[in-house]
Amino acid sequence: MFVLLSQLLTSNRPEETPVAQVAGAMKTFGAFRAEVADLTARIRARGCDRLVLATESSYAFATGFLAGLQADCRIIIPPNALPGMLAHFVTADCPLLSNIKRDGDLIPIDGATGGAAAFSTLDPDRCQLDFYTSGSTGMPKRVPKSLAQIEDELVVLDQTWGDRLAGAATLGTVSHQHIFGLYFKCLLPLCEGRLFFPQTFEIWEELLAAAPPGACFVSSPAHLTRIPPMDPLPKESAAPVIFTAGGPLPFEAAQTAAAIFGPIPTEVYGSTETGGVAHRQQREPRTPFTPLPGMQTRIDDQGLLSVKSSYTDGGDWDATNDLAELQPDGGFILSGRANQFVKIEGKRISLAEVEKYLSRSALVREAAAFILGGGRETLVAVIELSDAGWTQHAEIGAFRLGRALRRELVPNLENAAMPKRWRFVERLPVNAQGKRQQVALNELFTGGDGAD
């Protein structure tokens, strides 16, 4: 049964209800409440009103999330738990709440159950959180949310998929430090009383070995486009439910996932700022997105999509950076990012189109095209090579390989859309959510190696 986060600790949920599978042992709701009580008491004793919450474990995160709110603290959620990122936020007045060992200002989430704290039903409008995204510049961008907004969205997710997910254990390849992973991998199972696995699975074989039949997989395009060759799951076993977000899922990857796992992955379109906006399963290449219940959409004269719901900022219209085509039934088809169109030599160039034609090459597994600033702006490309591409790279070198790829582009792109500088990598730099790291891409061009 679905229970709001603000009411969970004071609810009559049975203590034996499974919560998480931690290091091979089952954590029940009774054990979870005891750990939250101990942690709440320690936070109150510290006397702080702000906390940084960053953990390696989704179970530890859920414990810290509710304990911090019970202790009347504003919770800061950075996009990752790396030391350099935490240095932006952690101070003596704003300590780190974490299961990661660290010197200094730390309140450990260690599974202790000795302390006691009286729980109260939370006021979701008073409970405040600050999410941070990496941002295109690499500097963290603050996105404030109330628990009321979070609960509104979780209610919509439960209304949309709760019946389909009934009893499904959840496993993920994405981090709970990002809002999609947090909602689908951690908070939604917690509200619905479903088991979740707290670790982030990096290898598909390990996830499948741990997954019970009929599980829920929370993933990203970066992981779904890299499913290794494997036999399809047995048809007699219950098929999993697969969710993905963080970027467009190529149609071919959706079909490959369906052939191996059974269902077509459900793509959730949204952002930290807007929350979940719409969803689709790609049964054909131009499958539109269907807005989630309560979400309003509109498209302006420039083709930009804006959204509005009870969990967008102030319940007002929030402009995205996505271009879209509105459908008669209210759905929409995304047609690219607004910042993926650039002016070069007076011509309007689509970076998405450059990437599309590069990715059609047998030498390329994935491509990133962008403008490199500094002095004269230059169109550049970072290429994740296929096995055939690395063979070619070894035979003719980076410079000539760049020229070969340019020749493959000639039938489809004009000269202004040809990348002028190239870098070849084993894998495009992405974060734990599978999103490209633009700062890391830029840094590939600060040295002298490559095909310039």
C-alpha positions in Angstrom: 0.0 0.0 0.0 1.3 3.5 -0.9 2.2 5.7 2.0 3.3 9.3 1.8 6.9 9.9 3.0 5.6 12.5 5.5 3.5 9.8 7.1 5.6 6.7 6.6 7.4 6.6 10.0 4.1 7.1 11.9 2.1 4.7 9.7 0.8 1.3 10.7 2.9 -0.5 8.0 3.8 -4.0 9.4 7.3 -4.1 10.9 8.2 -7.3 8.9 7.6 -5.5 5.5 10.8 -5.9 3.5 12.6 -2.6 2.7 16.0 -3.4 1.2 18.4 -6.3 0.5 21.6 -5.0 2.1 24.8 -7.2 1.7 22.7 -10.3 1.4 20.6 -9.6 4.5 17.0 -8.3 4.5 16.3 -5.0 6.1 12.7 -4.9 7.4 10.6 -1.8 8.1 11.0 -2.3 11.8 14.8 -2.3 11.4 14.6 0.7 9.1 12.5 2.7 11.7 15.0 1.8 14.5 17.9 3.1 12.4 16.1 6.3 11.5 15.3 6.9 15.1 19.0 6.5 16.2 20.2 8.7 13.4 17.5 11.4 14.1 18.6 11.5 17.8 22.3 12.0 16.8 21.4 14.8 14.3 19.3 16.6 16.9 22.2 16.3 19.4 24.5 17.9 16.8 22.3 21.0 16.7 22.6 21.8 13.0 19.8 23.0 10.8 21.3 22.0 7.4 22.9 18.8 6.2 24.6 17.5 3.1 23.3 14.0 2.2 25.5 11.9 0.0 25.8 8.1 0.2 27.0 5.1 -1.7 24.0 3.1 -0.6 20.3 3.9 -1.5 19.3 2.3 1.8 21.7 4.6 3.7 20.3 7.5 1.7 16.7 6.7 2.6 17.7 6.5 6.3 19.4 9.8 6.2 16.6 11.4 4.1 13.9 10.7 6.7 16.2 11.3 9.7 17.3 14.7 8.4 13.7 15.8 7.9 12.6 14.4 11.3 15.4 16.5 12.8 14.0 19.7 11.1 17.1 20.1 8.8 17.2 21.5 5.3 18.8 18.7 3.2 21.4 19.5 0.5 21.7 16.7 -2.1 24.8 17.1 -4.4 25.0 15.2 -7.7 27.6 12.8 -6.5 29.6 11.9 -3.4 33.1 12.7 -4.8 35.4 14.6 -2.4 35.8 17.5 -4.8 32.0 17.9 -5.1 31.4 17.6 -1.3 34.0 20.3 -0.7 31.5 22.8 -2.2 29.0 22.2 0.5 30.3 20.6 3.7 31.1 22.9 6.6 31.1 22.7 10.4 27.6 24.2 10.4 26.4 22.0 7.5 27.9 18.5 8.2 27.9 15.5 5.8 25.4 12.8 6.5 26.8 9.7 4.9 27.9 6.1 5.1 31.2 7.1 3.5 34.2 7.2 5.9 35.6 10.7 6.0 37.6 12.9 8.3 36.0 16.1 9.6 32.4 17.2 9.7 30.5 13.9 9.4 27.5 12.3 11.0 27.8 8.7 10.0 25.0 6.6 8.7 26.2 3.3 10.2 23.1 1.2 11.0 23.1 1.9 14.7 19.9 1.3 16.5 20.7 2.3 20.2 19.2 5.8 20.2 15.6 6.6 20.4 13.6 9.5 18.9 9.9 10.3 18.8 8.6 10.5 15.3 6.0 13.0 14.1 4.0 13.3 10.9 6.0 15.7 8.8 4.6 19.0 7.3 5.6 18.5 3.7 5.4 22.2 2.9 7.9 23.0 5.7 10.4 20.3 4.8 12.9 21.8 2.3 15.6 20.3 0.2 18.2 21.6 -2.3 19.0 19.4 -5.2 22.1 20.2 -7.3 22.8 19.3 -10.9 26.2 19.2 -12.4 25.2 21.8 -15.0 26.7 22.3 -18.4 29.6 24.3 -17.0 30.5 21.8 -14.4 29.5 24.1 -11.5 26.7 22.8 -9.3 23.3 24.4 -10.0 20.8 24.6 -7.1 17.2 23.4 -7.6 15.1 23.9 -4.4 12.2 21.6 -3.7 9.8 21.0 -0.9 8.8 17.5 0.3 5.2 18.4 -0.8 6.5 18.7 -4.4 8.3 15.4 -4.1 5.3 13.7 -2.7 3.0 15.1 -5.4 5.3 13.5 -8.0 5.6 10.2 -6.2 1.8 10.0 -6.1 1.6 10.5 -9.8 4.2 7.8 -10.4 2.3 5.4 -8.2 -1.0 6.2 -10.0 0.7 5.6 -13.4 2.8 2.5 -12.7 1.8 1.2 -9.2 -0.3 -1.7 -10.4 2.3 -2.7 -12.9 5.1 -2.6 -10.2 3.1 -4.4 -7.5 5.6 -6.6 -5.6 8.5 -5.9 -8.0 11.9 -5.7 -6.4 13.9 -2.8 -7.7 17.5 -2.8 -9.0 19.3 0.0 -10.7 22.3 0.9 -12.8 22.0 4.6 -11.9 22.8 6.7 -8.8 20.2 7.8 -6.2 22.0 11.2 -6.0 20.2 12.1 -9.2 16.4 12.7 -9.0 15.4 10.0 -11.5 17.4 7.3 -9.6 16.2 8.7 -6.3 12.5 8.5 -7.1 12.4 5.2 -9.1 15.2 3.2 -7.3 14.6 4.4 -3.7 11.7 6.6 -2.7 8.9 5.1 -4.8 9.7 1.5 -3.7 9.8 2.8 -0.1 6.4 4.4 -0.4 4.9 1.4 -2.1 6.4 -1.1 0.4 8.5 -2.9 -2.3 12.0 -4.3 -1.8 14.9 -2.4 -3.3 18.6 -3.2 -3.8 20.7 -0.3 -2.5 23.8 -0.7 -4.7 24.4 0.7 -8.1 25.0 -2.2 -10.5 27.7 -1.4 -13.1 27.6 -4.8 -14.9 24.4 -6.2 -16.4 25.3 -9.8 -15.6 25.6 -9.0 -11.9 22.2 -7.2 -11.9 20.5 -10.1 -13.6 22.2 -12.6 -11.2 20.7 -10.7 -8.3 17.3 -9.9 -9.8 14.2 -11.9 -8.7 11.7 -12.7 -11.5 9.5 -9.7 -12.4 11.9 -7.1 -11.0 12.0 -3.4 -11.9 15.2 -2.2 -13.6 16.1 1.5 -13.3 18.6 2.4 -15.9 19.8 4.9 -18.4 20.5 5.2 -22.2 24.2 4.9 -21.5 23.7 1.5 -19.9 20.9 0.2 -22.3 23.1 1.0 -25.3 25.9 -1.2 -23.8 24.0 -4.4 -23.1 26.6 -7.2 -23.8 25.7 -10.1 -26.0 23.6 -12.4 -23.9 20.8 -14.9 -24.3 17.2 -13.6 -23.8 15.6 -14.1 -20.4 13.6 -17.3 -20.2 10.0 -16.7 -21.5 8.6 -18.8 -18.6 9.9 -16.3 -16.0 8.1 -13.1 -15.2 9.4 -10.3 -17.3 11.0 -7.2 -15.7 9.8 -3.7 -15.9 12.4 -1.3 -17.2 12.6 2.5 -16.7 15.2 4.8 -18.3 15.8 8.5 -18.2 18.7 11.0 -18.6 18.6 11.4 -22.4 17.0 10.0 -25.6 17.2 6.2 -25.9 18.1 5.2 -29.5 15.3 3.1 -31.2 17.7 0.3 -31.9 18.7 0.1 -28.3 15.1 -0.1 -27.2 14.5 -3.0 -29.5 17.7 -4.8 -28.4 16.6 -4.4 -24.7 13.2 -5.8 -25.6 14.6 -8.8 -27.4 16.8 -9.7 -24.4 14.6 -8.7 -21.4 11.1 -8.9 -22.8 9.4 -5.5 -22.5 10.3 -2.3 -24.4 11.9 0.1 -21.8 9.7 2.9 -20.6 11.4 6.2 -21.2 10.7 9.0 -18.7 11.3 12.5 -20.0 12.0 15.2 -17.4 14.7 17.0 -15.4 15.6 17.9 -11.9 13.8 21.2 -12.4 10.6 19.9 -13.9 10.4 16.4 -12.4 8.9 13.7 -14.6 7.1 15.2 -17.6 6.1 12.4 -19.9 6.7 8.8 -20.9 6.8 6.4 -23.9 7.7 3.0 -25.1 9.3 3.1 -28.6 7.3 0.7 -30.6 8.2 2.7 -33.7 11.0 5.3 -34.3 8.8 8.4 -33.9 6.8 7.3 -30.9 5.4 10.4 -29.1 5.8 11.1 -25.4 2.6 11.0 -23.4 2.4 13.6 -20.6 2.1 12.2 -17.1 -1.2 12.9 -15.2 -1.5 16.5 -14.1 1.3 17.7 -16.4 0.5 20.5 -18.8 2.6 21.2 -21.9 2.8 23.9 -24.5 5.1 24.8 -27.3 6.1 28.4 -28.1 6.6 30.1 -31.5 10.3 28.9 -31.5 9.3 25.3 -30.9 10.5 25.2 -27.3 8.6 23.0 -24.9 7.3 24.4 -21.5 5.7 22.3 -18.8 3.6 23.0 -15.7 2.4 20.9 -12.8 2.1 20.9 -9.0 5.7 20.0 -8.7 7.3 22.5 -11.1 8.7 25.6 -9.4 5.9 27.4 -7.7 3.4 25.4 -9.8 4.2 27.7 -12.8 5.3 27.2 -16.3 8.9 25.9 -16.6 10.6 26.4 -19.9 12.8 23.5 -21.1 15.7 23.6 -23.5 14.0 21.1 -25.8 12.4 21.6 -29.2 9.3 19.5 -29.7 6.5 18.8 -32.1 3.0 18.9 -30.5 0.7 16.0 -31.5 -3.1 16.3 -31.8 -3.7 14.1 -28.7 -1.5 16.3 -26.5 1.6 14.1 -26.8 4.8 15.4 -28.3 7.9 14.3 -30.2 11.3 15.7 -29.2 13.2 17.1 -32.1 16.4 18.2 -30.4 17.9 20.6 -27.9 17.8 24.3 -28.5 21.5 24.6 -27.7 22.2 21.9 -30.3 21.7 24.4 -33.0 24.7 26.7 -33.7 25.7 29.3 -36.2 28.9 28.5 -38.1 30.0 30.6 -41.1 26.5 32.2 -41.0 24.8 28.8 -41.4 22.5 27.2 -38.8 24.0 23.8 -38.0 22.3 21.0 -36.0 24.9 19.3 -33.7 22.4 16.4 -33.2 22.4 15.9 -37.0 26.3 15.8 -37.1 26.2 13.2 -34.3 23.6 11.2 -36.1 25.6 10.9 -39.3 28.8 10.2 -37.4 27.1 7.4 -35.4 26.0 5.7 -38.7 29.7 4.9 -39.5 30.9 1.4 -38.8 33.9 2.9 -37.2 31.9 4.8 -34.5 30.0 3.5 -31.5 28.9 7.0 -30.2 29.7 10.6 -31.1 29.6 14.0 -29.3 29.8 17.1 -31.4 30.0 20.6 -29.9 31.5 24.0 -30.1 34.8 24.5 -28.5 35.1 28.1 -27.2 38.1 30.3 -26.7 39.2 32.7 -29.4 37.7 31.4 -32.6 34.9 29.0 -31.9 35.4 25.6 -33.5 33.2 22.6 -34.2 34.8 19.5 -32.7 33.9 15.9 -32.3 34.8 13.3 -29.6 34.3 9.8 -31.0 33.9 6.6 -29.0 35.3 4.1 -31.6 33.9 0.7 -32.4 36.3 -2.3 -32.6 36.5 -1.7 -36.3 37.3 1.9 -35.6 40.2 1.0 -33.2 41.6 -1.3 -35.9 41.5 1.5 -38.4 43.1 3.9 -35.8 46.0 1.5 -35.3 46.5 1.1 -39.0 46.3 4.8 -40.2 46.5 6.9 -37.1 44.3 9.6 -35.6 44.8 12.3 -38.2 43.9 10.2 -41.2 41.0 8.6 -39.3 39.5 12.0 -38.8 39.9 12.7 -42.5 38.2 9.4 -43.3 35.2 10.2 -41.1 34.9 13.6 -42.7 34.7 11.9 -46.1 31.8 9.7 -44.8 29.9 12.9 -43.8 30.3 14.6 -47.2 27.1 13.1 -48.8 24.9 14.4 -46.0 26.5 17.5 -44.4 27.8 20.8 -45.9 31.3 21.9 -45.2 30.4 24.2 -42.3 29.0 21.2 -40.4 32.3 19.2 -40.7 34.2 18.9 -37.4 37.6 20.6 -37.5 39.2 18.8 -34.6 38.8 15.2 -33.4 39.4 13.1 -30.3 39.1 9.3 -30.1 38.3 7.6 -26.8 37.4 4.2 -25.4 34.3 5.7 -23.9 32.6 9.1 -23.8 32.8 10.7 -20.3 29.5 10.4 -18.5 28.3 10.8 -14.9 26.6 8.1 -12.8 23.3 8.9 -14.5 24.8 8.3 -18.0 24.8 12.0 -19.0 27.7 13.4 -20.8 30.2 15.4 -18.8 30.8 18.5 -20.9 33.7 19.8 -18.9 35.6 16.5 -19.4 34.8 16.6 -23.1 36.3 20.1 -23.3 39.4 19.1 -21.4 40.2 16.5 -24.1 41.2 19.4 -26.4 43.5 21.1 -23.9 46.4 18.8 -24.7 48.2 18.2 -27.9 47.1 14.6 -28.6 44.5 13.8 -31.2 43.6 14.6 -34.8 43.8 18.3 -35.3 
